[in-house]
Amino acid sequence: MKNTNKHIIGGKDIVPVGKQRSYNEIIEFLDSNWKTNSTDKSLTVMKKLDQAFSNVSQKLNTILVAGTNGKSLTVNFTSQLLKEEGLSVGSFFAPHILTYNERLSVNGEMVSSKSFTDVANEVLNTAETLQVTPNSFEVLTMMALVYFKQSNVDVALLEVSEGGQWNATNICTPKIAVITRVTDDKEANIVASTKEILEIVKPGTHVISADQSKLNLQMMLEITESKGGTWAMPIRKLAQLPYPFEQLHGRCAALAERISQVFVNDILNRDSIVVSGSLLTKQKGQRGRPTLEAKRHLELNPKRTIEQFWKEALAAMPGRFQLLDKEKPSILLDNAANLDAFANLLLGIRLLHYQRPLKGLTIVLGCNNQDLDMPEFLKQLRYFFKKTSGSVIVCPVNHVAGHKGSESWDVEKVTNDIKSMKIKAKSSKSFKEAYEAAIKSVDERHGLVVVAGSPSLVSEYWKYKGIKKL
């Protein structure tokens, strides 16, 4: 069936034609083209595609979420809150764990394979008509924008997977730019990283951050003002999530709350859009103490509070600190791949141990982040295992297309390095071998097996379990 959707290029209507690829053919294209057009630092392809789709990037209320860690969780929490406000919310995540469909969702519902295929064909056929060659992330970003416009979303949340200025999402003019936090294994890189991330800020953009460094926040404030953006101040406190998620994800949730408040109060109200039954909107014309009549009305019609929302909110995402406590033994999945994320993972394990003493702990560890500061990572492990008994099994990582990372660690070398820290460790030839040894090493009812070190390793876990989509 031919695609009959028209787009305008240079004032003329064109109908992108071409072969209608199957879902599997599109997946093959995406798997193979992550490094295509990787030297283009001008967003030339994205600009041409955007123009072909009638500048769709400018016709959506967009929120860009950037930073080192916590981006997907922040997008997830924000989309839940804004949906609670009665808004239609599009979410673009990176990376995926098992299927590319996970990257696109509307109101928490993942895009169907049929819709994914239809939108991908629109984008790819338009690219062929324009005679441009987009890479996989550019295709997925354009697909997200087109899909969200077709779905008539009120707001689109897009995760900036890395960088800022040359990231495909920077085709948008965001209403809000979000920086979760900026960390780097090398302190000298933080200034450059912060400046690069803040390139997503445009005149009029509200900027919010959850970074804990006063120096970083001051730098963000100065850059925001120089770009004509609006500094919306950092978050103040953790959101009240269930234990242990408040300690682990409370900052991401509080950031989501702040994003939603700014969007509802400063963006929607400015456009005269009314949200009824809101948890976040400021009630105009109410000052001082409430009247007796208002008190009686509130008693008869209690309003749901933001605290109640957080108690009921989904506090985790698949593969991003996900505890599978129905498994025997319990399994903890985490896609930690840098020092900051590893520190959060080890804190999470310790909190779970406080909640329910573990009878056996084994971490199945595989990583393909060649930039990881190994001496610092080994210090983290040594400190952790001084206070918590357990062991590590190191295994290779089979890279998944669309995931960060390159070649897997040298398993034998890393194992010996860990042993040199007086930590029980051994190597394995595959994830399967490592996982099967791990579940035998801990108590079936009260033990814990942790799978961590790379999103690709989490993918291997689900594939080992025979799960094809989340």
C-alpha positions in Angstrom: 0.0 0.0 0.0 1.4 3.4 -1.0 1.9 6.2 1.5 -0.5 9.1 0.6 0.6 11.5 3.4 1.7 14.8 1.9 4.5 16.9 3.3 5.6 20.4 2.1 9.1 21.0 0.9 10.0 24.5 -0.5 6.3 25.3 -0.7 5.5 22.3 -2.8 3.5 19.2 -1.9 5.4 15.9 -2.2 4.2 12.4 -1.7 7.0 10.2 -0.3 6.9 6.9 -2.2 9.0 3.8 -2.0 8.8 0.3 -0.8 6.7 -0.3 2.3 9.2 -2.1 4.5 8.0 -4.8 7.0 8.6 -4.3 10.7 11.6 -6.7 10.6 13.1 -4.8 7.7 12.9 -1.6 9.6 14.5 -3.2 12.7 17.3 -4.4 10.4 17.8 -0.9 9.1 17.9 0.6 12.6 20.3 -2.1 13.9 22.7 -1.3 11.0 22.7 2.5 10.8 23.7 3.8 14.2 27.0 5.0 12.9 25.7 6.3 9.6 26.1 10.1 9.1 27.9 10.2 12.4 30.3 13.0 11.3 27.5 15.5 10.6 27.6 18.0 13.4 25.1 20.5 11.9 21.7 18.6 12.2 21.4 19.1 8.4 19.5 15.9 7.9 17.1 16.5 10.8 16.4 20.1 9.5 15.5 18.8 6.1 13.3 16.0 7.5 11.6 18.5 9.9 10.9 20.9 7.0 9.5 18.0 5.0 7.1 17.2 7.8 5.9 20.9 7.9 8.3 21.7 10.8 6.6 19.3 13.2 9.2 20.0 15.8 7.9 23.5 16.3 4.2 22.4 16.4 4.6 20.4 19.6 5.0 21.5 23.2 8.3 19.7 23.9 10.3 19.1 27.0 13.9 17.9 26.6 15.5 15.8 29.4 19.3 15.7 29.4 22.0 14.8 31.9 24.3 11.9 32.9 21.9 9.6 34.8 18.2 9.4 35.6 16.9 10.7 32.3 14.5 7.8 31.5 13.1 7.7 35.1 12.5 11.5 35.0 10.7 11.2 31.7 8.7 8.3 33.1 7.7 10.1 36.3 6.9 13.3 34.5 4.7 11.5 32.0 2.8 9.9 34.8 2.2 13.2 36.6 1.1 15.1 33.4 -1.2 12.2 32.5 -2.7 12.5 36.0 -3.3 16.2 35.1 -5.5 15.1 32.3 -3.0 15.7 29.5 -2.1 13.5 26.6 1.7 12.8 26.9 4.1 11.5 24.4 7.4 10.0 25.7 10.6 9.2 23.8 13.1 7.1 25.7 16.7 6.0 25.1 17.8 3.3 25.1 15.5 0.4 24.7 16.0 -2.9 26.4 14.4 -5.5 24.1 12.5 -3.8 21.3 12.7 -0.4 19.6 9.0 0.1 20.4 9.9 0.8 24.0 11.3 4.2 22.9 7.9 5.6 21.8 4.8 5.7 24.0 1.7 7.9 24.5 0.1 8.0 27.9 2.3 5.2 29.1 1.2 2.9 26.2 4.0 1.6 24.0 3.6 2.2 20.3 2.2 -0.9 18.4 4.4 -2.6 15.9 1.9 -1.6 13.1 2.0 2.1 14.0 5.8 1.9 14.5 6.1 0.4 11.0 3.8 2.9 9.4 5.6 5.9 10.9 9.0 4.5 10.1 8.1 4.1 6.5 6.9 7.7 6.3 10.2 8.9 7.7 12.4 6.6 5.6 10.5 7.2 2.4 10.7 11.0 3.0 14.4 10.7 3.5 14.8 8.8 0.2 12.8 11.5 -1.6 15.0 14.2 -0.1 18.1 12.1 -0.9 19.4 12.3 2.6 20.8 9.5 4.8 19.7 9.7 8.4 21.2 7.5 11.1 19.1 5.4 13.4 18.7 7.9 16.2 17.7 10.6 13.7 15.1 8.3 12.2 13.7 7.4 15.7 13.7 11.0 16.8 11.8 12.0 13.7 9.4 9.1 14.1 8.7 10.2 17.7 7.8 13.7 16.6 5.6 12.6 13.8 3.9 9.9 15.9 3.2 12.4 18.7 1.8 15.0 16.3 -0.5 12.3 14.8 -1.5 11.3 18.3 -2.4 15.0 19.1 -0.4 14.9 22.4 -0.5 18.0 24.6 3.2 17.7 25.4 6.1 15.5 24.2 8.9 14.5 26.5 12.1 13.6 24.7 15.2 12.0 26.3 18.5 13.6 25.1 20.5 10.4 25.0 23.9 12.2 25.0 25.4 15.6 24.4 23.1 18.5 23.5 24.0 20.7 20.5 24.4 17.9 18.0 21.8 15.6 19.4 18.9 15.0 17.0 16.3 16.1 19.6 17.9 19.6 19.5 15.8 20.3 16.4 13.1 21.2 18.9 12.5 24.5 20.6 11.7 23.2 24.1 9.3 24.8 26.5 11.4 23.3 29.3 15.0 21.9 29.3 15.7 19.5 32.1 19.2 18.5 33.4 19.0 15.6 35.8 22.6 16.0 36.9 26.0 16.2 35.3 28.8 13.9 36.4 32.0 12.5 34.9 34.6 10.1 35.9 37.1 13.0 35.2 36.3 16.2 37.0 37.9 18.3 34.2 35.3 17.1 31.8 32.2 18.3 33.8 32.5 22.0 32.6 32.7 21.0 28.9 29.8 18.4 29.4 27.6 21.0 31.1 28.2 23.6 28.4 27.4 21.0 25.7 24.2 19.8 27.4 23.0 23.4 27.9 23.0 23.9 24.1 19.4 22.6 24.1 18.4 25.8 25.8 16.7 28.4 23.5 15.3 31.9 24.2 12.3 31.6 26.5 13.1 28.0 27.5 12.6 27.2 31.2 15.5 25.4 32.7 15.3 23.0 35.7 18.0 20.8 37.2 18.3 18.2 39.9 22.1 18.5 40.1 23.5 18.6 43.6 26.6 20.6 42.9 26.4 24.3 43.6 29.1 25.0 41.2 27.3 23.1 38.4 24.0 24.9 39.2 25.7 28.3 39.1 27.2 27.5 35.8 23.8 26.4 34.4 22.2 29.6 35.7 24.7 31.7 33.9 24.5 29.8 30.7 20.7 29.9 30.8 20.6 33.6 31.3 23.1 34.2 28.5 20.9 32.2 26.1 17.7 34.1 27.0 16.3 31.2 29.0 14.4 31.3 32.3 16.0 29.7 35.3 13.3 27.8 37.1 15.5 27.0 40.1 16.6 23.5 41.2 14.5 21.1 43.2 14.2 21.4 46.9 13.4 18.0 48.4 12.9 14.3 47.6 9.5 13.1 46.6 7.9 10.6 49.0 8.2 7.3 47.1 7.9 3.9 48.8 11.1 2.5 50.4 13.8 2.2 49.0 12.8 4.2 45.9 12.6 7.5 47.8 16.3 7.3 48.6 17.2 6.1 45.1 14.8 7.8 42.8 13.4 10.6 45.0 15.4 13.3 43.2 14.1 12.2 39.8 10.6 12.2 41.1 10.9 15.6 42.7 12.4 16.9 39.4 9.4 15.5 37.6 7.1 17.3 40.0 8.9 20.5 39.4 8.8 20.0 35.6 5.1 19.3 35.7 4.4 22.4 37.9 6.2 24.7 35.6 4.5 23.2 32.5 1.0 23.3 34.0 1.3 26.7 35.7 3.6 28.7 33.4 3.1 27.1 29.9 -0.5 25.9 29.8 -2.0 28.8 31.8 -0.2 31.2 29.5 -2.0 29.6 26.6 -5.3 29.7 28.5 -5.6 25.9 28.8 -7.6 25.0 31.9 -6.7 21.7 33.7 -9.5 20.7 36.1 -8.9 18.6 39.3 -5.2 19.4 39.1 -2.7 18.3 41.7 -0.3 21.1 40.5 -2.1 24.2 39.4 -2.1 27.3 41.6 -5.6 28.3 42.7 -6.0 32.0 41.8 -7.9 34.4 44.0 -7.5 32.4 47.2 -5.5 34.2 49.9 -5.3 33.7 53.6 -7.2 31.0 55.5 -9.9 29.1 53.8 -13.5 29.9 54.7 -15.7 27.5 56.8 -17.7 26.8 53.7 -14.5 25.9 51.8 -13.4 23.6 54.7 -16.8 21.8 54.7 -16.6 21.4 50.9 -13.1 19.9 51.2 -14.2 17.5 54.0 -17.1 16.3 51.8 -15.0 16.2 48.6 -11.4 15.5 49.6 -8.9 16.4 47.0 -6.3 13.9 46.0 -2.8 15.2 47.1 0.5 15.0 45.4 1.7 12.8 48.3 -1.0 10.2 47.6 0.0 10.3 43.9 3.6 9.4 44.7 2.6 6.5 47.0 0.7 5.0 44.0 3.1 5.9 41.2 5.1 3.3 39.4 8.6 3.8 41.0 10.7 1.8 38.6 11.1 1.0 34.9 12.1 -2.4 33.4 15.9 -2.8 33.6 16.5 0.5 35.4 16.7 -0.7 39.0 14.0 -3.3 38.8 13.5 -5.7 41.6 11.9 -9.0 40.6 11.0 -10.3 44.1 8.7 -13.0 42.8 11.6 -14.9 41.4 13.5 -17.5 43.4 16.0 -16.1 44.3 15.1 -12.4 43.9 16.6 -10.7 40.9 17.7 -7.1 40.7 18.3 -5.6 37.3 20.1 -2.3 36.8 21.6 -0.8 33.6 24.3 1.1 35.6 27.4 1.7 33.4 29.2 4.7 35.0 30.6 5.5 38.4 27.6 7.6 39.6 25.1 4.9 38.5 27.2 2.2 40.1 27.2 4.1 43.4 23.4 4.4 43.3 23.1 0.6 42.5 25.3 -0.3 45.5 23.3 2.0 47.7 20.1 0.3 46.5 21.5 -3.2 47.3 22.5 -2.0 50.8 19.0 -0.5 51.4 17.3 -3.8 50.3 19.6 -5.6 52.7 18.5 -3.3 55.6 14.9 -3.9 54.7 15.3 -7.7 54.5 18.6 -9.3 55.5 20.0 -11.2 52.5 21.2 -14.8 52.7 23.6 -14.7 49.9 24.4 -12.0 47.4 26.0 -12.4 44.0 26.5 -9.6 41.4 26.7 -10.7 37.8 28.8 -8.0 36.3 29.4 -7.2 32.7 30.4 -3.9 31.2 31.4 -2.4 27.8 32.1 1.1 28.9 35.8 1.5 28.1 35.9 5.0 29.6 35.0 3.8 33.1 37.5 4.8 35.7 38.5 1.3 36.9 40.5 2.3 40.0 37.6 4.3 41.3 35.1 1.6 40.5 37.2 -1.0 42.3 37.3 1.3 45.4 33.5 1.5 45.3 33.3 -2.3 45.2 35.9 -2.7 48.0 34.0 -0.3 50.3 30.7 -2.0 49.6 31.9 -5.5 50.3 33.6 -4.4 53.5 30.1 -3.9 54.9 28.1 -6.5 52.9 29.1 -10.1 52.3 28.8 -11.4 48.8 30.6 -12.2 45.6 31.0 -11.1 41.9 30.9 -13.1 38.7 32.3 -11.2 35.7 31.0 -12.1 32.3 31.4 -10.7 28.7 28.8 -8.4 27.2 27.2 -9.0 23.8 26.6 -5.5 22.5 23.0 -4.6 21.5 22.5 -2.1 18.6 21.4 1.2 19.9 23.1 0.8 23.3 26.1 2.8 24.4 29.4 1.0 24.8 31.9 -0.7 22.6 34.0 -3.8 23.2 33.3 -5.8 26.4 35.7 -5.7 29.3 38.6 -8.1 29.4 36.8 -10.5 31.8 39.9 -12.2 33.2 41.8 -9.0 33.9 38.7 -7.4 35.6 38.2 -10.5 37.7 41.8 -10.5 38.8 41.6 -6.7 39.6 38.5 -7.4 41.8 40.2 -10.2 43.5 43.2 -7.9 44.3 40.7 -5.9 46.4 40.1 -9.0 48.6 36.6 -9.5 47.0 35.4 -13.0 46.1 35.2 -13.1 42.4 35.3 -15.4 39.4 35.0 -15.2 35.7 32.6 -16.9 33.2 32.6 -17.3 29.5 29.0 -16.2 29.0 26.0 -14.5 30.7 24.2 -17.8 30.8 27.1 -19.5 32.6 27.4 -16.6 35.0 23.7 -16.3 35.8 23.2 -20.1 36.4 26.2 -20.1 38.7 24.9 -17.0 40.6 21.4 -18.5 41.3 23.0 -21.6 42.8 25.3 -19.5 45.0 22.5 -17.8 47.1 19.6 -18.9 49.2 16.5 -19.5 47.1 14.1 -17.7 49.4 16.2 -14.9 50.8 19.1 -14.5 48.4 19.7 -11.8 45.8 21.3 -12.0 42.4 22.1 -8.6 40.8 22.5 -8.3 37.0 24.3 -5.0 36.2 26.9 -3.1 34.3 25.3 -2.4 30.9 21.8 -2.2 29.3 23.0 -4.9 27.0 23.5 -7.3 29.9 19.9 -6.6 31.1 18.8 -7.4 27.6 20.6 -10.7 27.8 18.8 -11.5 31.0 15.4 -11.1 29.4 16.4 -13.1 26.4 17.7 -15.9 28.6 14.3 -16.0 30.3 12.6 -16.3 26.9 11.0 -12.8 27.0 10.8 -11.1 23.6 9.2 -7.8 24.6 8.6 -6.0 27.9 
